[in-house]
């Protein structure tokens, strides 16, 4: 059996079978280090980036520990968004659906945006594992529809995002109603200082596993960076999108208002586009995700809601309409492409005000390639443009991506003779040429006056 390497964790046979069917052969580092600890009932903190296998590191031992003879809630798994909760539930179903009838774990997905009364009706039979968003879970616990006092395992996934979005209080409301000997499992890309009081309240001597990525981002991502300069940003991003012709591209914006503006502009330009942000109703977001997964959308304009945890397959390009305020999200954004060994392009439109942020990303190990985009052509620059961090560092020789016919020599105002532009353009060449042209025109006017 392909998944023999998972056998040493002494998991139930149907879990090994499920792993084999999904093609998982070797445990990842975080799985190696956390599965035994979780099986032994220890509190854990798993700190890692997306794509390290953290989801299986808690799902496998939790399912393994469920007592199917007890028809009560035994584990609660929380997520900050409906999309991420749904994704976790789908992964859970892949593992439990292969189990024999007498070992089948009962699980339910509880998220906002669904019929509350119908949900309460379904909870007359309590599930053994609950996956849900914190707000809906806290509401159902308050109504006593969800009885979590029997549950001894709690997962807080994407904890730093929970904190940022103000959901930790809801997690606290749920955790405070659970069993006294609660085992808490916290997973997060970062562990902010503001999260510490919550962790100390519920965790005892947690096993803290921090899996450092070998590279800041996947090695097969090409990080392109292009200056906006004097151009209209909405018009520019539309032209860039048209030039790429991706299988699937995600265009990231910093606000839902920006996302709507960009999506509307792309739609007006005839592009196949949809949008995903927190301003949409749950039903709308679910429809968008279905269209994306069914490969019926070529461009998805999204806020950072889609950057954390959500696995969207087939993303070939990332376009950053602007750099995120929290630069850690740059890594999360570009991590949507170049997955499972594929190549990917992450393209960022930057402005002069972004120089400090670019410098910080360079220090994090991001290797940018500088480009210009003009008249539908991509030109790779040999070094960063003037005024941009890294301008003295050579990258590659300047190359035009799309071959074009050479332009005829241009006539200058100085004498009317045809002169070709120099191949190597010196810094401020255009300004100097304009200055010389103005001087020549002034000289000619003075001569004409004397005549």
C-alpha positions as CSV (number, residue, x, y, z in Angstrom):
1,X,0.0,0.0,0.0
2,X,1.3,3.4,-1.0
3,X,0.6,5.0,2.4
4,X,2.6,2.6,4.5
5,X,4.6,5.5,5.9
6,X,1.4,6.7,7.7
7,X,1.0,3.3,9.3
8,X,3.5,4.0,12.0
9,X,1.1,6.5,13.5
10,X,-1.2,3.5,14.2
11,X,-4.2,5.2,12.6
12,X,-7.5,3.3,11.8
13,X,-7.2,1.2,8.6
14,X,-9.9,3.3,6.8
15,X,-7.8,6.4,7.3
16,X,-4.8,4.7,5.7
17,X,-7.0,3.6,2.8
18,X,-8.4,7.2,2.4
19,X,-4.8,8.6,2.2
20,X,-3.8,6.0,-0.3
21,X,-6.8,6.9,-2.5
22,X,-5.8,10.5,-2.4
23,X,-2.2,9.7,-3.4
24,X,-0.6,10.8,-0.1
25,X,2.6,8.7,0.4
26,X,4.8,10.5,2.8
27,X,3.8,12.6,5.9
28,X,5.0,16.2,5.8
29,X,7.2,17.7,8.5
30,X,4.3,19.2,10.4
31,X,2.3,15.9,10.2
32,X,5.4,14.0,11.5
33,X,5.8,16.3,14.5
34,X,2.1,16.9,15.4
35,X,0.1,13.7,14.7
36,X,1.7,11.7,17.7
37,X,1.2,14.7,20.1
38,X,-2.4,15.2,19.1
39,X,-3.1,11.4,19.4
40,X,-1.7,11.6,22.9
41,X,-4.1,14.4,23.9
42,X,-1.5,17.2,24.1
43,X,-2.2,20.8,23.4
44,X,-0.4,21.9,20.2
45,X,0.5,25.1,18.3
46,X,1.2,24.5,14.6
47,X,2.9,27.5,13.0
48,X,3.3,27.1,9.3
49,X,2.4,28.6,5.9
50,X,-0.4,27.3,3.6
51,X,0.6,24.1,1.7
52,X,2.5,22.4,4.5
53,X,-0.1,19.7,5.2
54,X,-1.4,21.2,8.5
55,X,-5.1,20.2,7.8
56,X,-4.3,16.5,7.8
57,X,-2.0,16.9,10.8
58,X,-5.1,17.6,12.9
59,X,-7.9,15.8,11.0
60,X,-6.2,12.4,11.0
61,X,-5.6,12.1,14.8
62,X,-9.0,13.7,15.6
63,X,-10.9,11.2,13.5
64,X,-8.8,8.4,14.9
65,X,-9.8,9.3,18.4
66,X,-13.6,9.6,17.9
67,X,-15.6,7.0,19.7
68,X,-18.4,6.2,17.2
69,X,-20.5,4.5,20.0
70,X,-21.0,7.9,21.7
71,X,-23.6,10.0,19.9
72,X,-22.4,13.4,21.2
73,X,-20.1,16.2,20.1
74,X,-16.5,15.2,20.7
75,X,-14.5,17.6,18.5
76,X,-15.1,21.2,17.3
77,X,-13.1,22.7,14.4
78,X,-13.4,26.4,13.9
79,X,-12.4,28.6,10.8
80,X,-12.6,32.3,10.2
81,X,-14.6,32.2,6.9
82,X,-17.4,30.1,5.4
83,X,-15.1,29.2,2.4
84,X,-12.3,27.9,4.6
85,X,-14.8,26.0,6.9
86,X,-16.4,24.4,3.8
87,X,-13.0,23.4,2.5
88,X,-12.0,21.8,5.9
89,X,-15.4,19.9,5.9
90,X,-14.8,18.6,2.4
91,X,-11.3,17.3,3.4
92,X,-12.9,15.7,6.5
93,X,-15.6,14.0,4.3
94,X,-12.9,12.5,2.0
95,X,-11.4,10.8,5.1
96,X,-14.6,9.6,6.8
97,X,-16.7,8.5,3.8
98,X,-14.5,5.5,3.1
99,X,-15.1,4.1,6.6
100,X,-17.2,0.9,7.1
101,X,-20.7,1.6,8.4
102,X,-19.8,0.6,12.0
103,X,-16.8,3.0,12.0
104,X,-18.5,5.9,10.2
105,X,-18.0,9.3,12.0
106,X,-21.0,11.7,12.0
107,X,-20.0,15.2,11.1
108,X,-21.8,18.5,10.3
109,X,-20.8,21.8,8.7
110,X,-22.3,24.8,10.6
111,X,-21.7,28.2,8.9
112,X,-23.5,31.5,8.6
113,X,-25.7,32.3,5.6
114,X,-27.7,29.1,6.0
115,X,-31.2,28.6,7.3
116,X,-30.9,28.9,11.1
117,X,-34.1,27.2,12.0
118,X,-33.3,24.2,9.7
119,X,-29.8,24.0,11.2
120,X,-31.3,23.8,14.7
121,X,-33.7,21.1,13.6
122,X,-30.8,19.0,12.1
123,X,-29.0,19.3,15.5
124,X,-31.6,17.2,17.3
125,X,-29.1,14.5,16.6
126,X,-25.8,15.8,17.7
127,X,-22.8,15.2,15.4
128,X,-19.5,13.8,16.7
129,X,-17.4,16.3,14.8
130,X,-18.5,19.9,14.1
131,X,-16.8,22.2,11.6
132,X,-18.0,25.8,11.4
133,X,-17.5,29.5,11.6
134,X,-17.1,31.0,15.0
135,X,-20.2,33.3,14.9
136,X,-22.6,30.5,13.9
137,X,-21.1,28.1,16.4
138,X,-21.3,30.6,19.3
139,X,-24.9,31.4,18.4
140,X,-25.9,27.7,18.3
141,X,-24.1,27.1,21.6
142,X,-25.9,30.0,23.2
143,X,-29.3,28.6,22.0
144,X,-28.2,25.3,23.5
145,X,-28.9,23.7,20.1
146,X,-25.2,22.7,19.9
147,X,-24.1,20.9,23.0
148,X,-20.4,21.2,23.2
149,X,-19.9,20.4,26.9
150,X,-19.1,16.8,25.9
151,X,-16.4,17.9,23.5
152,X,-12.7,17.5,24.5
153,X,-11.0,18.6,21.3
154,X,-11.0,22.1,19.8
155,X,-9.2,23.3,16.7
156,X,-8.7,27.0,16.0
157,X,-7.5,27.2,12.4
158,X,-5.9,30.4,11.0
159,X,-5.8,31.9,14.5
160,X,-4.1,35.1,13.5
161,X,-6.8,35.8,10.9
162,X,-9.4,35.1,13.6
163,X,-7.7,37.7,15.8
164,X,-7.6,40.3,12.9
165,X,-11.2,39.7,12.1
166,X,-12.4,40.0,15.7
167,X,-13.6,36.4,16.0
168,X,-11.4,35.3,19.0
169,X,-14.2,36.4,21.4
170,X,-16.6,34.0,19.7
171,X,-14.0,31.2,20.0
172,X,-13.8,32.0,23.7
173,X,-17.5,31.7,24.1
174,X,-17.5,28.2,22.5
175,X,-14.4,27.0,24.3
176,X,-15.7,28.2,27.7
177,X,-18.7,25.8,27.4
178,X,-16.5,22.8,26.5
179,X,-15.1,20.1,28.7
180,X,-12.7,21.2,31.5
181,X,-9.9,18.9,30.3
182,X,-10.1,20.5,26.9
183,X,-7.3,19.8,24.3
184,X,-6.8,22.8,22.2
185,X,-5.0,22.8,18.8
186,X,-4.1,26.2,17.3
187,X,-2.9,26.6,13.8
188,X,-1.6,29.9,12.4
189,X,1.0,31.4,10.0
190,X,2.0,33.8,12.8
191,X,1.5,33.9,16.5
192,X,0.8,37.6,17.4
193,X,1.5,38.9,20.9
194,X,-2.2,39.8,21.2
195,X,-3.1,36.1,20.8
196,X,-1.0,35.1,23.9
197,X,-3.7,35.8,26.6
198,X,-6.1,33.5,24.8
199,X,-3.6,30.8,24.4
200,X,-2.5,30.9,28.1
201,X,-6.1,30.8,29.2
202,X,-6.8,27.4,27.6
203,X,-3.4,25.7,26.9
204,X,-1.1,23.8,29.1
205,X,2.5,23.3,28.1
206,X,1.6,23.1,24.4
207,X,3.8,21.5,21.8
208,X,4.8,24.3,19.6
209,X,5.9,23.2,16.1
210,X,7.2,26.0,13.8
211,X,7.8,24.7,10.3
212,X,9.9,27.3,8.5
213,X,9.6,27.2,4.7
214,X,12.8,26.6,2.8
215,X,11.9,29.5,0.6
216,X,9.7,32.5,1.2
217,X,7.5,31.4,-1.6
218,X,7.4,28.5,-4.1
219,X,10.6,28.3,-6.1
220,X,8.6,28.1,-9.4
221,X,6.9,31.5,-9.0
222,X,8.3,34.3,-11.2
223,X,7.7,37.5,-9.3
224,X,7.2,40.3,-11.9
225,X,7.0,43.9,-10.8
226,X,5.8,46.7,-13.1
227,X,5.6,50.5,-12.4
228,X,2.3,52.3,-12.8
229,X,4.1,55.6,-13.5
230,X,1.6,58.1,-14.9
231,X,-1.0,55.6,-16.2
232,X,-4.6,55.1,-15.1
233,X,-4.5,52.1,-12.7
234,X,-7.9,50.6,-13.7
235,X,-7.1,50.9,-17.4
236,X,-3.6,49.5,-16.8
237,X,-4.7,46.4,-14.9
238,X,-7.2,45.6,-17.7
239,X,-4.5,45.9,-20.4
240,X,-2.2,43.7,-18.3
241,X,-5.0,41.1,-17.8
242,X,-5.7,41.0,-21.6
243,X,-2.0,40.4,-22.3
244,X,-1.6,37.4,-20.0
245,X,-4.4,35.1,-21.2
246,X,-4.2,32.9,-18.1
247,X,-5.9,29.6,-17.4
248,X,-7.1,31.2,-14.1
249,X,-5.8,34.4,-12.6
250,X,-6.6,35.9,-9.2
251,X,-6.5,39.7,-9.1
252,X,-6.0,40.8,-5.5
253,X,-7.2,44.2,-4.1
254,X,-7.0,45.6,-0.6
255,X,-10.6,46.5,-0.2
256,X,-14.0,45.2,-1.4
257,X,-14.7,48.6,-3.0
258,X,-11.5,48.2,-5.1
259,X,-12.5,44.7,-6.0
260,X,-15.8,45.9,-7.4
261,X,-14.2,48.7,-9.3
262,X,-11.6,46.3,-10.9
263,X,-14.2,43.6,-11.6
264,X,-16.5,46.2,-13.3
265,X,-13.7,47.6,-15.4
266,X,-12.6,44.1,-16.5
267,X,-16.2,43.1,-17.2
268,X,-16.7,46.2,-19.3
269,X,-13.6,45.2,-21.3
270,X,-15.2,41.9,-22.2
271,X,-13.1,39.7,-19.9
272,X,-14.5,36.6,-18.2
273,X,-14.5,37.8,-14.6
274,X,-16.1,37.3,-11.2
275,X,-15.5,38.7,-7.7
276,X,-15.0,37.3,-4.2
277,X,-15.1,39.5,-1.1
278,X,-16.7,39.9,2.3
279,X,-19.4,42.2,1.0
280,X,-21.1,39.4,-0.9
281,X,-23.8,37.3,0.7
282,X,-22.9,33.7,1.6
283,X,-25.1,32.3,-1.2
284,X,-23.3,34.6,-3.7
285,X,-19.8,33.6,-2.5
286,X,-20.8,29.9,-2.7
287,X,-21.9,30.4,-6.3
288,X,-18.7,32.2,-7.2
289,X,-16.5,29.4,-5.7
290,X,-18.5,26.8,-7.7
291,X,-18.0,28.7,-10.9
292,X,-14.3,29.0,-10.2
293,X,-13.9,25.3,-9.3
294,X,-15.9,24.4,-12.5
295,X,-13.4,26.4,-14.5
296,X,-16.1,28.8,-15.8
297,X,-14.1,31.9,-14.7
298,X,-10.8,33.1,-16.1
299,X,-10.3,36.1,-13.8
300,X,-11.3,36.2,-10.1
301,X,-11.0,39.6,-8.4
302,X,-10.7,39.1,-4.7
303,X,-9.7,40.6,-1.4
304,X,-7.4,38.8,1.0
305,X,-10.3,36.6,2.0
306,X,-9.2,34.2,-0.8
307,X,-5.5,34.4,0.2
308,X,-5.5,32.4,3.4
309,X,-6.2,28.7,3.4
310,X,-8.6,28.5,0.5
311,X,-7.3,26.0,-2.1
312,X,-8.3,27.2,-5.6
313,X,-6.9,24.8,-8.2
314,X,-5.4,25.7,-11.5
315,X,-4.3,29.3,-10.7
316,X,-1.5,30.2,-13.2
317,X,-1.3,34.0,-12.5
318,X,-1.6,36.3,-9.5
319,X,-2.0,40.0,-10.2
320,X,-1.6,42.4,-7.3
321,X,-3.6,45.5,-8.0
322,X,-1.5,46.9,-5.1
323,X,0.7,45.6,-2.4
324,X,-1.1,44.4,0.7
325,X,-0.8,46.6,3.9
326,X,0.4,43.5,5.8
327,X,3.3,42.2,3.7
328,X,2.8,38.6,5.1
329,X,-0.2,38.6,2.8
330,X,2.0,38.9,-0.2
331,X,3.3,35.4,0.5
332,X,-0.3,34.1,1.1
333,X,-1.5,35.7,-2.1
334,X,1.2,34.4,-4.4
335,X,0.9,31.0,-2.7
336,X,-2.3,30.4,-4.6
337,X,-0.2,29.7,-7.7
338,X,2.7,27.3,-8.5
339,X,1.1,24.6,-6.4
340,X,1.9,20.9,-6.7
341,X,5.1,21.6,-8.6
342,X,3.5,23.8,-11.3
343,X,4.8,27.1,-12.6
344,X,3.2,30.4,-11.8
345,X,3.6,34.2,-12.3
346,X,2.9,36.7,-9.6
347,X,2.7,40.2,-11.1
348,X,2.6,43.4,-8.9
349,X,1.7,46.9,-10.0
350,X,3.7,49.3,-7.8
351,X,3.8,53.0,-7.2
352,X,6.5,55.3,-5.8
353,X,4.9,55.0,-2.4
354,X,5.6,51.3,-2.4
355,X,9.4,51.5,-2.4
356,X,9.8,50.7,1.3
357,X,7.5,47.7,1.1
358,X,9.4,46.4,-1.9
359,X,12.6,46.7,0.0
360,X,11.1,44.7,2.9
361,X,10.0,41.9,0.5
362,X,13.4,41.8,-1.1
363,X,14.9,41.3,2.4
364,X,12.4,38.4,3.0
365,X,14.0,36.7,0.0
366,X,11.5,37.6,-2.7
367,X,13.5,38.0,-6.0
368,X,11.7,40.4,-8.2
369,X,12.1,40.7,-12.0
370,X,11.5,44.2,-13.2
371,X,9.3,44.8,-16.3
372,X,7.7,47.5,-18.3
373,X,4.5,47.1,-20.1
374,X,3.8,49.4,-23.0
375,X,1.7,49.2,-26.2
376,X,0.8,45.5,-25.4
377,X,4.4,44.5,-25.0
378,X,6.2,43.1,-22.0
379,X,9.9,44.3,-21.7
380,X,12.2,42.7,-19.1
381,X,14.5,45.4,-17.7
382,X,18.1,44.7,-16.9
383,X,17.8,46.5,-13.6
384,X,15.2,48.2,-11.4
385,X,13.8,51.5,-12.7
386,X,15.2,54.7,-11.3
387,X,14.1,55.3,-7.7
388,X,13.1,51.7,-7.0
389,X,14.9,49.6,-4.4
390,X,17.5,47.3,-6.0
391,X,18.1,49.6,-9.0
392,X,21.8,49.0,-8.9
393,X,21.3,45.2,-8.9
394,X,21.4,43.7,-12.3
395,X,18.7,41.1,-13.0
396,X,18.8,40.2,-16.7
397,X,19.5,41.8,-20.0
398,X,16.6,43.9,-21.3
399,X,14.4,41.8,-23.5
400,X,11.2,42.5,-25.3
401,X,8.8,39.6,-24.7
402,X,6.7,40.1,-27.8
403,X,8.8,40.6,-31.0
404,X,7.7,43.7,-32.9
405,X,8.7,45.4,-36.1
406,X,11.4,48.0,-35.8
407,X,10.0,51.5,-35.8
408,X,11.1,53.9,-38.5
409,X,13.7,56.6,-37.6
410,X,12.1,59.6,-35.9
411,X,12.6,63.2,-37.2
412,X,14.0,65.6,-34.6
413,X,13.2,69.3,-34.5
414,X,16.9,70.0,-34.6
415,X,17.6,70.3,-38.3
416,X,15.0,68.0,-39.6
417,X,17.3,65.1,-40.2
418,X,16.2,61.5,-39.5
419,X,18.1,60.1,-36.5
420,X,17.5,56.7,-34.8
421,X,17.0,56.5,-31.1
422,X,20.1,55.2,-29.3
423,X,19.8,51.5,-28.4
424,X,20.9,52.1,-24.8
425,X,18.8,54.8,-23.3
426,X,20.6,56.8,-20.7
427,X,18.9,57.9,-17.5
428,X,16.6,60.9,-18.1
429,X,17.3,60.6,-21.8
430,X,13.8,61.9,-22.7
431,X,14.0,64.9,-20.4
432,X,17.4,65.9,-21.8
433,X,16.3,65.5,-25.4
434,X,13.2,67.6,-24.6
435,X,15.4,70.2,-22.9
436,X,17.8,70.4,-26.0
437,X,14.8,70.6,-28.3
438,X,13.3,73.6,-26.3
439,X,16.7,75.3,-26.3
440,X,17.0,74.9,-30.1
441,X,13.5,76.3,-30.6
442,X,14.3,79.3,-28.5
443,X,17.5,79.9,-30.4
444,X,15.7,79.8,-33.7
445,X,13.1,82.3,-32.4
446,X,15.8,84.7,-31.4
447,X,17.4,84.4,-34.9
448,X,14.1,85.0,-36.6
449,X,13.4,88.1,-34.5
450,X,16.8,89.6,-35.5
451,X,16.0,89.0,-39.1
